[in-house]
């Protein structure tokens, strides 16, 4: 909502600056109130592992980001792929030799830990879809303003809190594994609801969809976060949490990159069939200000093209949830101390 308000009153570039005062305030709160009492021990820093992992991850994320561009630089993509592959290999050998590895390789011998991280990857990939594209759906397909488009996500935020606050009761009744089944099943229903929306549906339907998805996200997220930590031995909890945070970020980034490729393909096919439609116009259809400069006879076909793209993305993202459900079925759900 705040992003939509800023775009409506100022300019989209100002959206990035809203994080600065919030970040400064949070840093002050942590500095003022956080007092962690720990026993300090001197350990060697895994510089080789940190550097090789950072380079490998940056390369692979840049690779997927660039694959979403309308024009693909194939030689550069190949270079990034090779760099990522080589540094991942370097990371593996660095961790085998490290006295105190940044990512203990024994984590990846734990099938329950791996399964939960795959589920997290799929969940955050879907989360990236609906938080990034549903406002665009509301603005570009349904003709809402940036403010209203941003408000589409408000029910998600509210229901996420409600889902999180009540998940413990659900876990106590049916257990963690069934709770995850329930959460992902609700998410699947939300994805099906989105996919079944007709082109001229009311924007209120997006509010309903985000409420469903927010509830499910609240149920799954907190349950999986605790389960990831419980799936490993006590001395590995810190490393397991850090790896999980990295994979969640990669899930959002890599899936969004893949979705942008699918959306660009939809746009390319549409412009090939109708030369009057251009990528520039398709990007402008979501901007209420730019909409005034688009010929009236092109607005309907532009919105139809964007609608087809959103439908495709809903389908692809929904498939991620089915993968997560299957992985949950495979997961032995063993505790780290068992």
C-alpha positions as CSV (number, residue, x, y, z in Angstrom):
1,X,0.0,0.0,0.0
2,X,2.8,2.5,0.9
3,X,4.5,1.7,-2.4
4,X,1.3,2.3,-4.3
5,X,0.8,5.6,-2.5
6,X,4.4,6.7,-3.2
7,X,4.1,5.8,-6.9
8,X,0.7,7.7,-7.1
9,X,1.9,10.9,-5.4
10,X,5.6,11.0,-6.3
11,X,7.4,8.6,-8.6
12,X,8.3,4.9,-8.6
13,X,12.0,5.6,-7.9
14,X,11.0,7.0,-4.4
15,X,9.8,3.5,-3.4
16,X,13.5,2.4,-2.9
17,X,14.1,5.3,-0.4
18,X,11.4,4.3,2.0
19,X,13.6,1.6,3.4
20,X,16.4,4.0,4.5
21,X,14.6,5.6,7.4
22,X,13.1,2.3,8.4
23,X,16.5,0.6,8.3
24,X,18.1,3.4,10.4
25,X,15.3,3.2,13.0
26,X,15.5,-0.6,13.3
27,X,19.3,-0.4,13.6
28,X,18.9,2.1,16.5
29,X,16.3,-0.1,18.2
30,X,18.6,-3.1,18.0
31,X,21.6,-1.1,19.2
32,X,19.6,0.3,22.1
33,X,17.8,-2.9,23.3
34,X,19.6,-6.0,22.1
35,X,22.0,-7.4,24.6
36,X,23.0,-10.9,23.8
37,X,25.2,-12.5,26.5
38,X,27.4,-15.2,25.0
39,X,30.7,-17.0,25.7
40,X,33.3,-15.8,23.2
41,X,35.6,-18.3,21.7
42,X,38.2,-17.6,19.0
43,X,37.6,-19.5,15.7
44,X,39.1,-19.3,12.3
45,X,37.1,-17.5,9.7
46,X,36.2,-19.6,6.6
47,X,37.3,-16.9,4.0
48,X,37.7,-19.4,1.2
49,X,34.3,-20.9,1.7
50,X,32.6,-17.4,2.1
51,X,34.2,-16.0,-1.0
52,X,33.6,-19.0,-3.3
53,X,30.0,-19.3,-2.1
54,X,29.3,-15.6,-2.6
55,X,30.8,-15.6,-6.1
56,X,28.9,-18.7,-7.1
57,X,25.6,-17.5,-5.8
58,X,26.0,-14.0,-7.3
59,X,26.8,-15.6,-10.7
60,X,23.9,-17.9,-10.7
61,X,21.4,-15.2,-9.6
62,X,22.8,-12.8,-12.3
63,X,22.4,-15.6,-14.8
64,X,18.7,-16.1,-14.0
65,X,18.1,-12.4,-13.9
66,X,19.5,-11.9,-17.3
67,X,17.6,-14.8,-18.7
68,X,14.5,-12.7,-18.0
69,X,15.6,-9.9,-20.3
70,X,13.9,-9.4,-23.6
71,X,17.2,-9.6,-25.4
72,X,19.4,-12.5,-24.1
73,X,23.2,-12.1,-24.2
74,X,24.1,-15.8,-24.7
75,X,27.9,-15.5,-24.4
76,X,27.6,-13.7,-21.1
77,X,25.1,-16.3,-19.8
78,X,27.6,-19.1,-20.6
79,X,30.4,-17.2,-18.8
80,X,28.2,-16.8,-15.7
81,X,27.2,-20.5,-15.8
82,X,30.8,-21.6,-16.0
83,X,31.9,-19.2,-13.2
84,X,29.0,-20.4,-11.0
85,X,29.8,-24.1,-11.6
86,X,33.6,-23.6,-10.9
87,X,33.1,-21.7,-7.7
88,X,30.5,-24.1,-6.4
89,X,33.1,-26.8,-6.9
90,X,35.6,-24.6,-5.2
91,X,33.2,-24.0,-2.3
92,X,32.7,-27.8,-1.9
93,X,36.5,-28.4,-1.5
94,X,36.9,-25.3,0.7
95,X,34.3,-26.6,3.1
96,X,35.9,-30.1,3.2
97,X,39.2,-28.5,4.3
98,X,37.8,-25.8,6.6
99,X,38.3,-26.1,10.3
100,X,35.1,-24.2,11.0
101,X,33.1,-24.2,7.7
102,X,30.6,-21.5,7.0
103,X,28.2,-24.3,5.7
104,X,29.0,-27.7,7.2
105,X,28.6,-30.3,4.5
106,X,27.0,-32.7,6.9
107,X,23.8,-30.6,6.6
108,X,23.4,-32.0,3.1
109,X,23.5,-35.6,4.4
110,X,20.3,-34.9,6.3
111,X,17.3,-35.8,4.1
112,X,14.8,-34.1,6.4
113,X,16.8,-30.8,6.3
114,X,17.0,-31.0,2.5
115,X,13.3,-31.7,2.1
116,X,12.3,-28.7,4.2
117,X,14.6,-26.4,2.4
118,X,13.2,-27.5,-1.0
119,X,9.7,-26.8,0.4
120,X,10.9,-23.4,1.5
121,X,12.4,-22.7,-1.9
122,X,9.0,-23.5,-3.6
123,X,7.0,-21.6,-1.1
124,X,9.1,-18.4,-1.5
125,X,9.1,-18.8,-5.2
126,X,5.3,-18.7,-5.1
127,X,5.4,-15.9,-2.6
128,X,7.5,-13.9,-5.0
129,X,4.9,-14.5,-7.8
130,X,1.9,-13.3,-5.9
131,X,3.5,-10.3,-4.1
132,X,5.2,-9.0,-7.2
133,X,2.6,-9.8,-9.9
134,X,-0.8,-9.5,-8.3
135,X,-0.5,-5.6,-8.0
136,X,0.4,-5.7,-11.7
137,X,-2.6,-7.9,-12.4
138,X,-4.8,-5.4,-10.6
139,X,-3.3,-2.3,-12.4
140,X,-2.7,-3.7,-15.9
141,X,-5.6,-6.1,-16.4
142,X,-8.3,-4.6,-14.1
143,X,-7.3,-0.9,-14.6
144,X,-6.7,-0.1,-10.9
145,X,-4.5,2.7,-9.8
146,X,-1.0,2.1,-8.2
147,X,-2.5,2.8,-4.8
148,X,-5.3,0.3,-5.2
149,X,-2.9,-2.2,-6.8
150,X,-0.7,-2.0,-3.7
151,X,-3.7,-2.4,-1.4
152,X,-4.3,-5.8,-3.0
153,X,-1.6,-7.2,-0.7
154,X,-3.1,-5.9,2.5
155,X,-5.4,-8.9,3.2
156,X,-2.3,-11.1,2.7
157,X,-0.4,-9.3,5.4
158,X,-3.3,-9.3,7.8
159,X,-4.2,-13.0,7.3
160,X,-0.5,-14.0,7.5
161,X,-0.4,-12.6,11.1
162,X,-3.7,-14.5,11.9
163,X,-2.4,-17.7,10.4
164,X,0.9,-17.4,12.3
165,X,-0.8,-16.7,15.6
166,X,-3.1,-19.8,15.3
167,X,-0.7,-22.3,13.8
168,X,0.4,-23.7,17.2
169,X,-3.2,-25.0,17.9
170,X,-3.2,-26.7,14.5
171,X,0.2,-28.3,15.2
172,X,-0.9,-29.6,18.6
173,X,-4.0,-31.2,17.0
174,X,-2.6,-32.8,13.8
175,X,1.2,-32.5,14.1
176,X,3.8,-30.6,12.0
177,X,3.7,-32.7,8.8
178,X,-0.1,-32.6,8.5
179,X,0.0,-28.8,9.2
180,X,2.3,-28.3,6.3
181,X,-0.1,-30.4,4.1
182,X,-3.0,-28.2,5.2
183,X,-1.0,-25.0,4.6
184,X,0.2,-25.9,1.1
185,X,-3.2,-27.3,0.2
186,X,-4.8,-23.9,1.1
187,X,-2.1,-22.2,-1.1
188,X,-3.0,-24.6,-4.0
189,X,-6.6,-23.5,-3.6
190,X,-5.5,-19.9,-3.8
191,X,-3.5,-20.6,-6.9
192,X,-6.4,-22.4,-8.5
193,X,-8.7,-19.5,-7.6
194,X,-6.3,-17.1,-9.4
195,X,-6.0,-19.3,-12.4
196,X,-9.8,-19.6,-12.7
197,X,-10.4,-15.8,-12.6
198,X,-12.0,-14.5,-15.8
199,X,-10.4,-11.6,-17.6
200,X,-13.0,-9.1,-16.5
201,X,-13.2,-10.1,-12.9
202,X,-13.6,-7.5,-10.1
203,X,-10.4,-6.5,-8.4
204,X,-12.1,-7.6,-5.1
205,X,-11.3,-11.1,-6.3
206,X,-7.6,-10.4,-5.9
207,X,-8.3,-9.2,-2.4
208,X,-9.9,-12.6,-1.7
209,X,-7.0,-14.5,-3.3
210,X,-4.4,-12.7,-1.2
211,X,-6.3,-13.3,2.0
212,X,-6.3,-17.0,1.2
213,X,-2.6,-17.0,0.3
214,X,-1.6,-14.9,3.4
215,X,-3.4,-17.4,5.7
216,X,-1.6,-20.3,4.1
217,X,1.8,-18.6,4.1
218,X,1.4,-17.9,7.8
219,X,0.7,-21.5,8.5
220,X,3.5,-22.9,6.4
221,X,6.2,-20.3,7.1
222,X,6.4,-20.5,10.9
223,X,6.0,-24.3,10.9
224,X,8.8,-24.8,8.4
225,X,11.1,-22.3,10.1
226,X,10.9,-24.2,13.4
227,X,11.1,-27.6,11.7
228,X,14.3,-26.6,9.8
229,X,16.0,-25.9,13.1
230,X,14.6,-29.0,14.8
231,X,15.8,-31.2,11.9
232,X,19.5,-30.7,12.7
233,X,21.7,-31.2,15.8
234,X,22.0,-28.3,18.2
235,X,25.5,-27.2,17.1
236,X,24.3,-26.9,13.5
237,X,21.2,-24.7,14.2
238,X,23.0,-21.5,13.3
239,X,24.4,-22.8,10.0
240,X,21.1,-24.5,9.1
241,X,19.2,-21.2,9.7
242,X,21.7,-19.2,7.6
243,X,21.5,-21.8,4.7
244,X,17.7,-21.7,4.9
245,X,17.7,-17.9,4.7
246,X,19.9,-18.0,1.6
247,X,17.7,-20.6,-0.1
248,X,14.6,-18.6,0.6
249,X,16.1,-15.6,-1.0
250,X,17.2,-17.6,-4.0
251,X,13.8,-19.2,-4.3
252,X,12.2,-15.8,-4.7
253,X,14.8,-14.4,-7.0
254,X,15.3,-17.5,-9.3
255,X,11.6,-18.2,-9.6
256,X,10.8,-14.6,-10.4
257,X,13.5,-14.7,-13.1
258,X,11.9,-17.8,-14.6
259,X,8.5,-16.2,-14.5
260,X,9.8,-13.1,-16.3
261,X,11.1,-15.3,-19.1
262,X,7.6,-16.9,-19.4
263,X,6.0,-13.4,-19.4
264,X,8.4,-12.1,-22.0
265,X,7.6,-15.1,-24.2
266,X,3.9,-14.2,-23.9
267,X,4.6,-10.6,-24.9
268,X,6.8,-11.7,-27.8
269,X,4.1,-14.0,-29.2
270,X,1.4,-11.3,-28.8
271,X,3.5,-8.6,-30.6
272,X,4.3,-11.1,-33.4
273,X,0.6,-11.6,-34.1
274,X,-0.4,-7.9,-33.7
275,X,2.4,-5.5,-34.9
276,X,0.5,-2.6,-33.2
277,X,1.3,-4.0,-29.8
278,X,4.8,-3.3,-28.6
279,X,6.7,-4.3,-25.5
280,X,6.8,-0.6,-24.5
281,X,3.0,-0.4,-24.6
282,X,2.7,-3.7,-22.6
283,X,4.9,-2.2,-19.9
284,X,2.9,1.0,-19.9
285,X,-0.5,-0.6,-19.5
286,X,0.1,-1.1,-15.8
287,X,1.0,2.6,-15.3
288,X,-2.1,4.8,-14.8
289,X,-0.3,7.9,-15.9
290,X,1.1,6.3,-19.1
291,X,-2.3,4.8,-19.9
292,X,-3.5,8.2,-21.0
293,X,-1.1,8.2,-23.9
294,X,-2.0,4.7,-25.2
295,X,-4.5,4.7,-28.1
296,X,-7.9,3.7,-26.9
297,X,-8.3,0.9,-29.4
298,X,-5.1,-0.8,-28.1
299,X,-6.0,-0.9,-24.4
300,X,-8.3,-3.9,-24.6
301,X,-5.8,-6.2,-26.6
302,X,-2.9,-5.0,-24.3
303,X,-4.9,-6.0,-21.2
304,X,-5.9,-9.3,-22.8
305,X,-2.2,-10.0,-23.5
306,X,-1.2,-9.2,-19.9
307,X,-4.1,-11.3,-18.6
308,X,-2.8,-14.3,-20.6
309,X,0.6,-13.7,-19.1
310,X,-0.7,-13.5,-15.5
311,X,-2.7,-16.7,-16.1
312,X,0.4,-18.5,-17.3
313,X,2.4,-17.3,-14.3
314,X,-0.3,-18.5,-11.9
315,X,-0.2,-21.9,-13.5
316,X,3.6,-22.2,-13.3
317,X,3.7,-20.9,-9.7
318,X,0.9,-23.3,-8.7
319,X,2.9,-26.2,-10.0
320,X,5.7,-25.3,-7.5
321,X,3.2,-25.9,-4.7
322,X,2.4,-29.4,-6.0
323,X,6.1,-30.1,-5.9
324,X,6.2,-28.9,-2.3
325,X,3.3,-31.2,-1.4
326,X,5.1,-34.2,-2.9
327,X,8.4,-33.3,-1.1
328,X,6.5,-33.1,2.2
329,X,5.2,-36.6,1.5
330,X,8.8,-37.8,1.0
331,X,10.1,-36.0,4.1
332,X,10.7,-38.3,7.0
333,X,10.3,-35.4,9.5
334,X,13.0,-36.6,11.9
335,X,14.3,-34.4,14.6
336,X,18.0,-33.6,14.8
337,X,18.5,-35.2,18.2
338,X,16.6,-38.4,17.3
